[in-house]
């Protein structure tokens, strides 16, 4: 789905820091942490701000605004990393384990969603 400004509200503000709440009945926390989701709030969100996310079903997350450059807002689950280069999907080798490759690729997608790896 898409970001809706009416679903974003301030929970607390102090000393240049804002703690936000965002609720979406259609999107999961995975959707909401995807690149570009919060670009529509670029004029409000600042690096270091925190967002409490409540999404579809029981999904919930607490994330940090990691960047806001030229209208592109990035959010992530921690402040301990910078986005790393993209990683190729698992492939090659003599022995093929489809389940292991699928699991590794799922981890890569999850790390891309939260901004640890470039997509």
Biopython code that builds the backbone (N, CA, C, O; Angstrom):
import numpy as np
from Bio.PDB.StructureBuilder import StructureBuilder

atoms = [
    (1, "UNK", "N", (0.841, -1.181, 0.000)),
    (1, "UNK", "CA", (0.000, 0.000, 0.000)),
    (1, "UNK", "C", (0.887, 1.246, 0.000)),
    (1, "UNK", "O", (2.052, 1.187, -0.393)),
    (2, "UNK", "N", (0.340, 2.347, 0.434)),
    (2, "UNK", "CA", (1.092, 3.590, 0.405)),
    (2, "UNK", "C", (0.970, 4.329, 1.732)),
    (2, "UNK", "O", (0.015, 4.147, 2.487)),
    (3, "UNK", "N", (1.961, 5.160, 1.988)),
    (3, "UNK", "CA", (1.968, 6.016, 3.171)),
    (3, "UNK", "C", (0.755, 6.952, 3.138)),
    (3, "UNK", "O", (0.409, 7.500, 2.091)),
    (4, "UNK", "N", (0.119, 7.125, 4.296)),
    (4, "UNK", "CA", (-1.010, 8.061, 4.426)),
    (4, "UNK", "C", (-0.681, 9.019, 5.557)),
    (4, "UNK", "O", (-0.554, 8.603, 6.709)),
    (5, "UNK", "N", (-0.542, 10.295, 5.236)),
    (5, "UNK", "CA", (-0.125, 11.280, 6.239)),
    (5, "UNK", "C", (-1.091, 11.359, 7.420)),
    (5, "UNK", "O", (-0.665, 11.682, 8.529)),
    (6, "UNK", "N", (-2.362, 11.078, 7.218)),
    (6, "UNK", "CA", (-3.335, 11.136, 8.311)),
    (6, "UNK", "C", (-3.066, 10.073, 9.380)),
    (6, "UNK", "O", (-3.561, 10.190, 10.501)),
    (7, "UNK", "N", (-2.289, 9.040, 9.048)),
    (7, "UNK", "CA", (-1.997, 7.953, 9.989)),
    (7, "UNK", "C", (-0.734, 8.206, 10.817)),
    (7, "UNK", "O", (-0.382, 7.388, 11.666)),
    (8, "UNK", "N", (-0.052, 9.327, 10.578)),
    (8, "UNK", "CA", (1.179, 9.665, 11.294)),
    (8, "UNK", "C", (0.869, 10.714, 12.361)),
    (8, "UNK", "O", (0.279, 11.754, 12.068)),
    (9, "UNK", "N", (1.270, 10.433, 13.588)),
    (9, "UNK", "CA", (1.022, 11.396, 14.662)),
    (9, "UNK", "C", (2.220, 11.467, 15.600)),
    (9, "UNK", "O", (2.996, 10.517, 15.701)),
    (10, "UNK", "N", (2.365, 12.594, 16.282)),
    (10, "UNK", "CA", (3.448, 12.812, 17.238)),
    (10, "UNK", "C", (3.026, 12.272, 18.599)),
    (10, "UNK", "O", (1.956, 12.608, 19.107)),
    (11, "UNK", "N", (3.871, 11.439, 19.179)),
    (11, "UNK", "CA", (3.640, 10.970, 20.548)),
    (11, "UNK", "C", (4.356, 11.864, 21.551)),
    (11, "UNK", "O", (3.827, 12.157, 22.623)),
    (12, "UNK", "N", (5.578, 12.301, 21.190)),
    (12, "UNK", "CA", (6.355, 13.156, 22.090)),
    (12, "UNK", "C", (7.375, 13.929, 21.273)),
    (12, "UNK", "O", (7.846, 13.468, 20.234)),
    (13, "UNK", "N", (7.709, 15.130, 21.774)),
    (13, "UNK", "CA", (8.730, 15.961, 21.143)),
    (13, "UNK", "C", (9.526, 16.643, 22.236)),
    (13, "UNK", "O", (8.950, 17.210, 23.164)),
    (14, "UNK", "N", (10.856, 16.593, 22.135)),
    (14, "UNK", "CA", (11.725, 17.295, 23.088)),
    (14, "UNK", "C", (13.112, 17.439, 22.487)),
    (14, "UNK", "O", (13.641, 16.498, 21.895)),
    (15, "UNK", "N", (13.698, 18.614, 22.640)),
    (15, "UNK", "CA", (15.090, 18.861, 22.258)),
    (15, "UNK", "C", (15.419, 18.430, 20.830)),
    (15, "UNK", "O", (16.487, 17.865, 20.588)),
    (16, "UNK", "N", (14.525, 18.686, 19.889)),
    (16, "UNK", "CA", (14.782, 18.359, 18.495)),
    (16, "UNK", "C", (14.551, 16.904, 18.140)),
    (16, "UNK", "O", (14.837, 16.499, 17.013)),
    (17, "UNK", "N", (14.043, 16.106, 19.067)),
    (17, "UNK", "CA", (13.744, 14.695, 18.833)),
    (17, "UNK", "C", (12.235, 14.515, 18.837)),
    (17, "UNK", "O", (11.541, 15.062, 19.695)),
    (18, "UNK", "N", (11.724, 13.743, 17.870)),
    (18, "UNK", "CA", (10.293, 13.458, 17.825)),
    (18, "UNK", "C", (10.078, 11.949, 17.851)),
    (18, "UNK", "O", (10.741, 11.199, 17.135)),
    (19, "UNK", "N", (9.144, 11.522, 18.685)),
    (19, "UNK", "CA", (8.720, 10.128, 18.753)),
    (19, "UNK", "C", (7.357, 10.058, 18.078)),
    (19, "UNK", "O", (6.387, 10.644, 18.558)),
    (20, "UNK", "N", (7.290, 9.340, 16.965)),
    (20, "UNK", "CA", (6.112, 9.292, 16.116)),
    (20, "UNK", "C", (5.366, 7.971, 16.289)),
    (20, "UNK", "O", (5.932, 6.981, 16.753)),
    (21, "UNK", "N", (4.093, 7.972, 15.909)),
    (21, "UNK", "CA", (3.303, 6.751, 15.813)),
    (21, "UNK", "C", (2.699, 6.715, 14.423)),
    (21, "UNK", "O", (2.185, 7.718, 13.927)),
    (22, "UNK", "N", (2.767, 5.526, 13.789)),
    (22, "UNK", "CA", (2.140, 5.351, 12.480)),
    (22, "UNK", "C", (1.329, 4.072, 12.504)),
    (22, "UNK", "O", (1.832, 3.020, 12.897)),
    (23, "UNK", "N", (0.074, 4.158, 12.084)),
    (23, "UNK", "CA", (-0.849, 3.023, 12.071)),
    (23, "UNK", "C", (-1.332, 2.787, 10.658)),
    (23, "UNK", "O", (-1.764, 3.715, 9.975)),
    (24, "UNK", "N", (-1.256, 1.520, 10.214)),
    (24, "UNK", "CA", (-1.773, 1.162, 8.901)),
    (24, "UNK", "C", (-2.515, -0.162, 9.015)),
    (24, "UNK", "O", (-1.959, -1.158, 9.478)),
    (25, "UNK", "N", (-3.759, -0.166, 8.595)),
    (25, "UNK", "CA", (-4.544, -1.401, 8.616)),
    (25, "UNK", "C", (-4.202, -2.305, 7.429)),
    (25, "UNK", "O", (-4.537, -3.490, 7.440)),
    (26, "UNK", "N", (-3.543, -1.758, 6.413)),
    (26, "UNK", "CA", (-3.236, -2.523, 5.199)),
    (26, "UNK", "C", (-1.806, -3.031, 5.137)),
    (26, "UNK", "O", (-1.550, -4.062, 4.514)),
    (27, "UNK", "N", (-0.862, -2.329, 5.770)),
    (27, "UNK", "CA", (0.558, -2.630, 5.602)),
    (27, "UNK", "C", (1.137, -3.309, 6.840)),
    (27, "UNK", "O", (0.723, -3.028, 7.964)),
    (28, "UNK", "N", (2.098, -4.205, 6.623)),
    (28, "UNK", "CA", (2.824, -4.831, 7.723)),
    (28, "UNK", "C", (4.045, -3.984, 8.059)),
    (28, "UNK", "O", (4.369, -3.040, 7.340)),
    (29, "UNK", "N", (4.722, -4.326, 9.158)),
    (29, "UNK", "CA", (5.939, -3.593, 9.492)),
    (29, "UNK", "C", (6.978, -3.765, 8.387)),
    (29, "UNK", "O", (7.772, -2.856, 8.144)),
    (30, "UNK", "N", (6.984, -4.913, 7.717)),
    (30, "UNK", "CA", (7.888, -5.112, 6.586)),
    (30, "UNK", "C", (7.608, -4.146, 5.449)),
    (30, "UNK", "O", (8.532, -3.609, 4.839)),
    (31, "UNK", "N", (6.329, -3.927, 5.166)),
    (31, "UNK", "CA", (5.955, -2.950, 4.134)),
    (31, "UNK", "C", (6.401, -1.550, 4.531)),
    (31, "UNK", "O", (6.938, -0.797, 3.719)),
    (32, "UNK", "N", (6.167, -1.214, 5.809)),
    (32, "UNK", "CA", (6.435, 0.145, 6.269)),
    (32, "UNK", "C", (7.922, 0.454, 6.409)),
    (32, "UNK", "O", (8.305, 1.624, 6.427)),
    (33, "UNK", "N", (8.758, -0.563, 6.509)),
    (33, "UNK", "CA", (10.197, -0.323, 6.591)),
    (33, "UNK", "C", (10.872, -0.442, 5.228)),
    (33, "UNK", "O", (12.093, -0.325, 5.127)),
    (34, "UNK", "N", (10.090, -0.673, 4.192)),
    (34, "UNK", "CA", (10.641, -0.757, 2.839)),
    (34, "UNK", "C", (11.114, 0.622, 2.376)),
    (34, "UNK", "O", (10.578, 1.654, 2.778)),
    (35, "UNK", "N", (12.118, 0.603, 1.532)),
    (35, "UNK", "CA", (12.662, 1.857, 0.996)),
    (35, "UNK", "C", (11.569, 2.679, 0.344)),
    (35, "UNK", "O", (10.782, 2.160, -0.447)),
    (36, "UNK", "N", (11.520, 3.957, 0.671)),
    (36, "UNK", "CA", (10.598, 4.882, 0.050)),
    (36, "UNK", "C", (9.234, 5.001, 0.697)),
    (36, "UNK", "O", (8.486, 5.921, 0.369)),
    (37, "UNK", "N", (8.883, 4.099, 1.609)),
    (37, "UNK", "CA", (7.532, 4.120, 2.182)),
    (37, "UNK", "C", (7.219, 5.462, 2.836)),
    (37, "UNK", "O", (6.125, 5.993, 2.640)),
    (38, "UNK", "N", (8.148, 6.022, 3.605)),
    (38, "UNK", "CA", (7.893, 7.265, 4.333)),
    (38, "UNK", "C", (8.362, 8.524, 3.593)),
    (38, "UNK", "O", (8.440, 9.594, 4.197)),
    (39, "UNK", "N", (8.672, 8.415, 2.308)),
    (39, "UNK", "CA", (9.124, 9.585, 1.556)),
    (39, "UNK", "C", (8.097, 10.717, 1.579)),
    (39, "UNK", "O", (8.476, 11.885, 1.507)),
    (40, "UNK", "N", (6.816, 10.397, 1.677)),
    (40, "UNK", "CA", (5.773, 11.410, 1.729)),
    (40, "UNK", "C", (5.804, 12.250, 2.994)),
    (40, "UNK", "O", (5.126, 13.275, 3.075)),
    (41, "UNK", "N", (6.586, 11.826, 3.985)),
    (41, "UNK", "CA", (6.720, 12.578, 5.239)),
    (41, "UNK", "C", (8.122, 13.165, 5.379)),
    (41, "UNK", "O", (8.555, 13.489, 6.485)),
    (42, "UNK", "N", (8.822, 13.301, 4.269)),
    (42, "UNK", "CA", (10.206, 13.779, 4.303)),
    (42, "UNK", "C", (10.333, 15.160, 4.942)),
    (42, "UNK", "O", (11.366, 15.480, 5.529)),
    (43, "UNK", "N", (9.290, 15.976, 4.829)),
    (43, "UNK", "CA", (9.357, 17.319, 5.427)),
    (43, "UNK", "C", (9.174, 17.285, 6.947)),
    (43, "UNK", "O", (9.387, 18.299, 7.611)),
    (44, "UNK", "N", (8.784, 16.141, 7.503)),
    (44, "UNK", "CA", (8.555, 16.020, 8.947)),
    (44, "UNK", "C", (9.601, 15.182, 9.668)),
    (44, "UNK", "O", (10.027, 15.534, 10.768)),
    (45, "UNK", "N", (10.015, 14.081, 9.059)),
    (45, "UNK", "CA", (10.885, 13.110, 9.728)),
    (45, "UNK", "C", (12.351, 13.511, 9.629)),
    (45, "UNK", "O", (12.838, 13.878, 8.559)),
    (46, "UNK", "N", (13.049, 13.434, 10.768)),
    (46, "UNK", "CA", (14.471, 13.781, 10.815)),
    (46, "UNK", "C", (15.282, 12.574, 11.274)),
    (46, "UNK", "O", (14.806, 11.784, 12.090)),
    (47, "UNK", "N", (16.504, 12.423, 10.756)),
    (47, "UNK", "CA", (17.352, 11.334, 11.245)),
    (47, "UNK", "C", (17.450, 11.391, 12.773)),
    (47, "UNK", "O", (17.663, 12.452, 13.361)),
    (48, "UNK", "N", (17.291, 10.243, 13.384)),
    (48, "UNK", "CA", (17.312, 10.151, 14.838)),
    (48, "UNK", "C", (15.932, 10.066, 15.447)),
    (48, "UNK", "O", (15.785, 9.575, 16.566)),
    (49, "UNK", "N", (14.906, 10.537, 14.736)),
    (49, "UNK", "CA", (13.539, 10.386, 15.219)),
    (49, "UNK", "C", (13.205, 8.897, 15.307)),
    (49, "UNK", "O", (13.807, 8.078, 14.614)),
    (50, "UNK", "N", (12.246, 8.556, 16.160)),
    (50, "UNK", "CA", (11.800, 7.173, 16.309)),
    (50, "UNK", "C", (10.351, 7.071, 15.850)),
    (50, "UNK", "O", (9.573, 8.016, 15.979)),
    (51, "UNK", "N", (10.006, 5.898, 15.309)),
    (51, "UNK", "CA", (8.641, 5.622, 14.863)),
    (51, "UNK", "C", (8.158, 4.323, 15.500)),
    (51, "UNK", "O", (8.815, 3.289, 15.382)),
    (52, "UNK", "N", (7.018, 4.374, 16.170)),
    (52, "UNK", "CA", (6.335, 3.168, 16.613)),
    (52, "UNK", "C", (5.361, 2.815, 15.499)),
    (52, "UNK", "O", (4.481, 3.610, 15.170)),
    (53, "UNK", "N", (5.511, 1.634, 14.916)),
    (53, "UNK", "CA", (4.683, 1.215, 13.795)),
    (53, "UNK", "C", (3.694, 0.146, 14.241)),
    (53, "UNK", "O", (4.077, -0.832, 14.883)),
    (54, "UNK", "N", (2.440, 0.330, 13.904)),
    (54, "UNK", "CA", (1.409, -0.687, 14.107)),
    (54, "UNK", "C", (0.802, -0.961, 12.754)),
    (54, "UNK", "O", (0.251, -0.066, 12.113)),
    (55, "UNK", "N", (0.907, -2.220, 12.319)),
    (55, "UNK", "CA", (0.457, -2.555, 10.984)),
    (55, "UNK", "C", (-0.622, -3.605, 10.965)),
    (55, "UNK", "O", (-1.212, -3.953, 11.988)),
    (56, "UNK", "N", (-0.862, -4.101, 9.766)),
    (56, "UNK", "CA", (-1.901, -5.097, 9.538)),
    (56, "UNK", "C", (-1.693, -6.307, 10.441)),
    (56, "UNK", "O", (-0.565, -6.710, 10.725)),
    (57, "UNK", "N", (-2.802, -6.867, 10.880)),
    (57, "UNK", "CA", (-2.720, -8.008, 11.784)),
    (57, "UNK", "C", (-2.090, -7.576, 13.091)),
    (57, "UNK", "O", (-2.476, -6.566, 13.680)),
    (58, "UNK", "N", (-1.127, -8.341, 13.534)),
    (58, "UNK", "CA", (-0.435, -8.026, 14.791)),
    (58, "UNK", "C", (0.945, -7.443, 14.561)),
    (58, "UNK", "O", (1.742, -7.384, 15.498)),
    (59, "UNK", "N", (1.259, -7.007, 13.338)),
    (59, "UNK", "CA", (2.611, -6.528, 13.085)),
    (59, "UNK", "C", (2.860, -5.206, 13.813)),
    (59, "UNK", "O", (2.009, -4.318, 13.853)),
    (60, "UNK", "N", (4.042, -5.117, 14.377)),
    (60, "UNK", "CA", (4.455, -3.915, 15.099)),
    (60, "UNK", "C", (5.965, -3.838, 15.100)),
    (60, "UNK", "O", (6.647, -4.862, 15.056)),
    (61, "UNK", "N", (6.483, -2.631, 15.150)),
    (61, "UNK", "CA", (7.935, -2.447, 15.179)),
    (61, "UNK", "C", (8.255, -1.072, 15.743)),
    (61, "UNK", "O", (7.444, -0.149, 15.673)),
    (62, "UNK", "N", (9.438, -0.955, 16.296)),
    (62, "UNK", "CA", (9.977, 0.324, 16.724)),
    (62, "UNK", "C", (11.215, 0.555, 15.879)),
    (62, "UNK", "O", (12.169, -0.220, 15.945)),
    (63, "UNK", "N", (11.206, 1.625, 15.080)),
    (63, "UNK", "CA", (12.305, 1.883, 14.156)),
    (63, "UNK", "C", (12.815, 3.298, 14.322)),
    (63, "UNK", "O", (12.150, 4.164, 14.892)),
    (64, "UNK", "N", (14.006, 3.506, 13.813)),
    (64, "UNK", "CA", (14.665, 4.808, 13.843)),
    (64, "UNK", "C", (14.724, 5.363, 12.436)),
    (64, "UNK", "O", (14.951, 4.615, 11.485)),
    (65, "UNK", "N", (14.521, 6.670, 12.286)),
    (65, "UNK", "CA", (14.729, 7.317, 10.989)),
    (65, "UNK", "C", (16.242, 7.393, 10.801)),
    (65, "UNK", "O", (16.929, 8.125, 11.514)),
    (66, "UNK", "N", (16.745, 6.639, 9.848)),
    (66, "UNK", "CA", (18.195, 6.556, 9.657)),
    (66, "UNK", "C", (18.716, 7.603, 8.679)),
    (66, "UNK", "O", (19.885, 7.981, 8.743)),
    (67, "UNK", "N", (17.857, 8.074, 7.776)),
    (67, "UNK", "CA", (18.316, 9.078, 6.813)),
    (67, "UNK", "C", (17.121, 9.826, 6.236)),
    (67, "UNK", "O", (15.990, 9.342, 6.247)),
    (68, "UNK", "N", (17.408, 11.011, 5.737)),
    (68, "UNK", "CA", (16.423, 11.813, 5.013)),
    (68, "UNK", "C", (17.224, 12.710, 4.088)),
    (68, "UNK", "O", (17.643, 13.806, 4.461)),
    (69, "UNK", "N", (17.425, 12.225, 2.877)),
    (69, "UNK", "CA", (18.228, 12.948, 1.898)),
    (69, "UNK", "C", (17.409, 13.205, 0.645)),
    (69, "UNK", "O", (16.914, 12.271, 0.014)),
    (70, "UNK", "N", (17.272, 14.460, 0.292)),
    (70, "UNK", "CA", (16.569, 14.851, -0.936)),
    (70, "UNK", "C", (15.194, 14.210, -1.030)),
    (70, "UNK", "O", (14.777, 13.777, -2.104)),
    (71, "UNK", "N", (14.486, 14.150, 0.101)),
    (71, "UNK", "CA", (13.137, 13.603, 0.097)),
    (71, "UNK", "C", (13.047, 12.104, 0.191)),
    (71, "UNK", "O", (11.948, 11.550, 0.148)),
    (72, "UNK", "N", (14.180, 11.426, 0.319)),
    (72, "UNK", "CA", (14.190, 9.975, 0.465)),
    (72, "UNK", "C", (14.436, 9.629, 1.929)),
    (72, "UNK", "O", (15.524, 9.858, 2.457)),
    (73, "UNK", "N", (13.418, 9.075, 2.578)),
    (73, "UNK", "CA", (13.491, 8.757, 3.994)),
    (73, "UNK", "C", (13.834, 7.284, 4.166)),
    (73, "UNK", "O", (13.213, 6.415, 3.554)),
    (74, "UNK", "N", (14.829, 7.013, 5.006)),
    (74, "UNK", "CA", (15.188, 5.640, 5.335)),
    (74, "UNK", "C", (14.882, 5.367, 6.793)),
    (74, "UNK", "O", (15.139, 6.205, 7.657)),
    (75, "UNK", "N", (14.336, 4.200, 7.065)),
    (75, "UNK", "CA", (14.102, 3.790, 8.445)),
    (75, "UNK", "C", (14.762, 2.439, 8.656)),
    (75, "UNK", "O", (14.877, 1.643, 7.723)),
    (76, "UNK", "N", (15.195, 2.182, 9.886)),
    (76, "UNK", "CA", (15.846, 0.918, 10.190)),
    (76, "UNK", "C", (15.636, 0.527, 11.635)),
    (76, "UNK", "O", (15.219, 1.341, 12.459)),
    (77, "UNK", "N", (15.931, -0.732, 11.938)),
    (77, "UNK", "CA", (15.693, -1.262, 13.268)),
    (77, "UNK", "C", (16.798, -0.958, 14.262)),
    (77, "UNK", "O", (16.616, -1.191, 15.457)),
    (78, "UNK", "N", (17.912, -0.459, 13.824)),
    (78, "UNK", "CA", (19.003, -0.160, 14.746)),
    (78, "UNK", "C", (19.838, 0.989, 14.224)),
    (78, "UNK", "O", (19.716, 1.374, 13.062)),
    (79, "UNK", "N", (20.680, 1.533, 15.072)),
    (79, "UNK", "CA", (21.563, 2.627, 14.669)),
    (79, "UNK", "C", (22.999, 2.142, 14.528)),
    (79, "UNK", "O", (23.902, 2.952, 14.316)),
    (80, "UNK", "N", (23.226, 0.848, 14.639)),
    (80, "UNK", "CA", (24.582, 0.316, 14.715)),
    (80, "UNK", "C", (25.212, -0.013, 13.367)),
    (80, "UNK", "O", (26.318, -0.551, 13.334)),
    (81, "UNK", "N", (24.554, 0.289, 12.267)),
    (81, "UNK", "CA", (25.151, -0.023, 10.973)),
    (81, "UNK", "C", (24.866, 1.066, 9.964)),
    (81, "UNK", "O", (23.968, 1.894, 10.123)),
    (82, "UNK", "N", (25.667, 1.028, 8.923)),
    (82, "UNK", "CA", (25.398, 1.817, 7.737)),
    (82, "UNK", "C", (25.044, 0.827, 6.644)),
    (82, "UNK", "O", (25.505, -0.314, 6.669)),
    (83, "UNK", "N", (24.247, 1.241, 5.703)),
    (83, "UNK", "CA", (23.836, 0.343, 4.630)),
    (83, "UNK", "C", (25.065, -0.171, 3.886)),
    (83, "UNK", "O", (25.941, 0.598, 3.490)),
    (84, "UNK", "N", (25.107, -1.471, 3.710)),
    (84, "UNK", "CA", (26.207, -2.131, 3.022)),
    (84, "UNK", "C", (25.813, -2.414, 1.572)),
    (84, "UNK", "O", (24.651, -2.276, 1.190)),
    (85, "UNK", "N", (26.789, -2.805, 0.790)),
    (85, "UNK", "CA", (26.560, -3.098, -0.628)),
    (85, "UNK", "C", (25.570, -4.246, -0.781)),
    (85, "UNK", "O", (25.412, -5.077, 0.114)),
    (86, "UNK", "N", (24.917, -4.273, -1.918)),
    (86, "UNK", "CA", (23.973, -5.344, -2.224)),
    (86, "UNK", "C", (24.694, -6.688, -2.229)),
    (86, "UNK", "O", (25.885, -6.766, -2.532)),
    (87, "UNK", "N", (23.960, -7.739, -1.890)),
    (87, "UNK", "CA", (24.490, -9.105, -1.874)),
    (87, "UNK", "C", (23.685, -9.924, -2.869)),
    (87, "UNK", "O", (22.456, -9.859, -2.890)),
    (88, "UNK", "N", (24.387, -10.698, -3.694)),
    (88, "UNK", "CA", (23.717, -11.536, -4.684)),
    (88, "UNK", "C", (23.015, -12.702, -4.000)),
    (88, "UNK", "O", (23.428, -13.153, -2.931)),
    (89, "UNK", "N", (21.947, -13.183, -4.631)),
    (89, "UNK", "CA", (21.254, -14.357, -4.127)),
    (89, "UNK", "C", (22.195, -15.557, -4.117)),
    (89, "UNK", "O", (23.160, -15.618, -4.879)),
    (90, "UNK", "N", (21.894, -16.506, -3.241)),
    (90, "UNK", "CA", (22.682, -17.738, -3.154)),
    (90, "UNK", "C", (22.564, -18.499, -4.469)),
    (90, "UNK", "O", (21.462, -18.690, -4.984)),
    (91, "UNK", "N", (23.696, -18.932, -5.010)),
    (91, "UNK", "CA", (23.724, -19.676, -6.267)),
    (91, "UNK", "C", (25.063, -20.393, -6.376)),
    (91, "UNK", "O", (25.989, -20.100, -5.619)),
    (92, "UNK", "N", (25.172, -21.333, -7.315)),
    (92, "UNK", "CA", (26.430, -22.018, -7.585)),
    (92, "UNK", "C", (26.710, -23.152, -6.617)),
    (92, "UNK", "O", (25.859, -23.522, -5.809)),
    (93, "UNK", "N", (27.907, -23.695, -6.710)),
    (93, "UNK", "CA", (28.313, -24.797, -5.854)),
    (93, "UNK", "C", (27.960, -26.148, -6.460)),
    (93, "UNK", "O", (27.124, -26.241, -7.358)),
    (94, "UNK", "N", (28.608, -27.189, -5.956)),
    (94, "UNK", "CA", (28.366, -28.533, -6.488)),
    (94, "UNK", "C", (27.090, -29.149, -5.947)),
    (94, "UNK", "O", (26.365, -29.822, -6.679)),
    (95, "UNK", "N", (26.810, -28.925, -4.672)),
    (95, "UNK", "CA", (25.614, -29.481, -4.050)),
    (95, "UNK", "C", (24.578, -28.376, -3.930)),
    (95, "UNK", "O", (24.849, -27.317, -3.364)),
    (96, "UNK", "N", (23.390, -28.628, -4.463)),
    (96, "UNK", "CA", (22.324, -27.628, -4.418)),
    (96, "UNK", "C", (21.334, -28.014, -3.330)),
    (96, "UNK", "O", (20.761, -29.103, -3.357)),
    (97, "UNK", "N", (21.140, -27.126, -2.383)),
    (97, "UNK", "CA", (20.149, -27.306, -1.312)),
    (97, "UNK", "C", (19.132, -26.186, -1.464)),
    (97, "UNK", "O", (19.355, -25.062, -1.014)),
    (98, "UNK", "N", (18.015, -26.507, -2.103)),
    (98, "UNK", "CA", (17.004, -25.491, -2.417)),
    (98, "UNK", "C", (16.461, -24.832, -1.161)),
    (98, "UNK", "O", (16.234, -23.622, -1.163)),
    (99, "UNK", "N", (16.243, -25.586, -0.083)),
    (99, "UNK", "CA", (15.729, -25.001, 1.159)),
    (99, "UNK", "C", (16.721, -24.013, 1.757)),
    (99, "UNK", "O", (16.333, -22.934, 2.204)),
    (100, "UNK", "N", (17.989, -24.377, 1.766)),
    (100, "UNK", "CA", (19.015, -23.487, 2.322)),
    (100, "UNK", "C", (19.131, -22.220, 1.477)),
    (100, "UNK", "O", (19.233, -21.122, 2.024)),
    (101, "UNK", "N", (19.118, -22.359, 0.158)),
    (101, "UNK", "CA", (19.181, -21.189, -0.712)),
    (101, "UNK", "C", (17.986, -20.276, -0.480)),
    (101, "UNK", "O", (18.130, -19.055, -0.427)),
    (102, "UNK", "N", (16.818, -20.864, -0.345)),
    (102, "UNK", "CA", (15.613, -20.084, -0.104)),
    (102, "UNK", "C", (15.716, -19.330, 1.222)),
    (102, "UNK", "O", (15.334, -18.163, 1.308)),
    (103, "UNK", "N", (16.229, -19.995, 2.246)),
    (103, "UNK", "CA", (16.375, -19.350, 3.554)),
    (103, "UNK", "C", (17.396, -18.216, 3.493)),
    (103, "UNK", "O", (17.152, -17.142, 4.042)),
    (104, "UNK", "N", (18.526, -18.435, 2.839)),
    (104, "UNK", "CA", (19.557, -17.401, 2.710)),
    (104, "UNK", "C", (18.998, -16.211, 1.943)),
    (104, "UNK", "O", (19.219, -15.063, 2.330)),
    (105, "UNK", "N", (18.276, -16.475, 0.861)),
    (105, "UNK", "CA", (17.694, -15.393, 0.065)),
    (105, "UNK", "C", (16.639, -14.621, 0.864)),
    (105, "UNK", "O", (16.515, -13.407, 0.704)),
    (106, "UNK", "N", (15.885, -15.306, 1.714)),
    (106, "UNK", "CA", (14.905, -14.630, 2.571)),
    (106, "UNK", "C", (15.608, -13.707, 3.566)),
    (106, "UNK", "O", (15.118, -12.613, 3.848)),
    (107, "UNK", "N", (16.742, -14.134, 4.092)),
    (107, "UNK", "CA", (17.512, -13.283, 5.005)),
    (107, "UNK", "C", (18.035, -12.060, 4.269)),
    (107, "UNK", "O", (17.999, -10.953, 4.806)),
    (108, "UNK", "N", (18.519, -12.245, 3.047)),
    (108, "UNK", "CA", (18.996, -11.116, 2.240)),
    (108, "UNK", "C", (17.867, -10.117, 2.018)),
    (108, "UNK", "O", (18.072, -8.915, 2.187)),
    (109, "UNK", "N", (16.662, -10.595, 1.637)),
    (109, "UNK", "CA", (15.516, -9.693, 1.420)),
    (109, "UNK", "C", (15.168, -8.940, 2.708)),
    (109, "UNK", "O", (14.881, -7.743, 2.663)),
    (110, "UNK", "N", (15.189, -9.621, 3.843)),
    (110, "UNK", "CA", (14.869, -8.969, 5.125)),
    (110, "UNK", "C", (15.894, -7.886, 5.440)),
    (110, "UNK", "O", (15.522, -6.804, 5.893)),
    (111, "UNK", "N", (17.178, -8.156, 5.207)),
    (111, "UNK", "CA", (18.220, -7.162, 5.468)),
    (111, "UNK", "C", (18.100, -5.978, 4.509)),
    (111, "UNK", "O", (18.421, -4.848, 4.876)),
    (112, "UNK", "N", (17.643, -6.228, 3.294)),
    (112, "UNK", "CA", (17.388, -5.126, 2.361)),
    (112, "UNK", "C", (16.224, -4.269, 2.842)),
    (112, "UNK", "O", (16.287, -3.041, 2.780)),
    (113, "UNK", "N", (15.157, -4.916, 3.324)),
    (113, "UNK", "CA", (13.971, -4.186, 3.782)),
    (113, "UNK", "C", (14.284, -3.214, 4.908)),
    (113, "UNK", "O", (13.738, -2.111, 4.944)),
    (114, "UNK", "N", (15.146, -3.604, 5.817)),
    (114, "UNK", "CA", (15.436, -2.737, 6.967)),
    (114, "UNK", "C", (16.639, -1.834, 6.749)),
    (114, "UNK", "O", (17.019, -1.079, 7.644)),
    (115, "UNK", "N", (17.248, -1.905, 5.556)),
    (115, "UNK", "CA", (18.297, -0.965, 5.229)),
    (115, "UNK", "C", (19.702, -1.386, 5.565)),
    (115, "UNK", "O", (20.624, -0.582, 5.425)),
    (116, "UNK", "N", (19.913, -2.627, 6.009)),
    (116, "UNK", "CA", (21.272, -3.081, 6.291)),
    (116, "UNK", "C", (22.025, -3.300, 4.991)),
    (116, "UNK", "O", (23.205, -2.968, 4.883)),
    (117, "UNK", "N", (21.332, -3.867, 3.994)),
    (117, "UNK", "CA", (21.917, -4.101, 2.670)),
    (117, "UNK", "C", (21.197, -3.247, 1.642)),
    (117, "UNK", "O", (19.989, -3.029, 1.737)),
    (118, "UNK", "N", (21.941, -2.771, 0.667)),
    (118, "UNK", "CA", (21.329, -2.059, -0.449)),
    (118, "UNK", "C", (20.518, -3.055, -1.276)),
    (118, "UNK", "O", (20.918, -4.209, -1.432)),
    (119, "UNK", "N", (19.395, -2.611, -1.797)),
    (119, "UNK", "CA", (18.549, -3.487, -2.612)),
    (119, "UNK", "C", (19.091, -3.620, -4.012)),
    (119, "UNK", "O", (18.505, -4.320, -4.838)),
]
sb = StructureBuilder()
sb.init_structure("model")
sb.init_model(0)
sb.init_chain("A")
sb.init_seg("    ")
for serial, (resi, resn, name, xyz) in enumerate(atoms, 1):
    if name == "N":
        sb.init_residue(resn, " ", resi, " ")
    sb.init_atom(name, np.array(xyz, "f"), 0.0, 1.0, " ", f" {name:<3s}", serial, name[0])
structure = sb.get_structure()
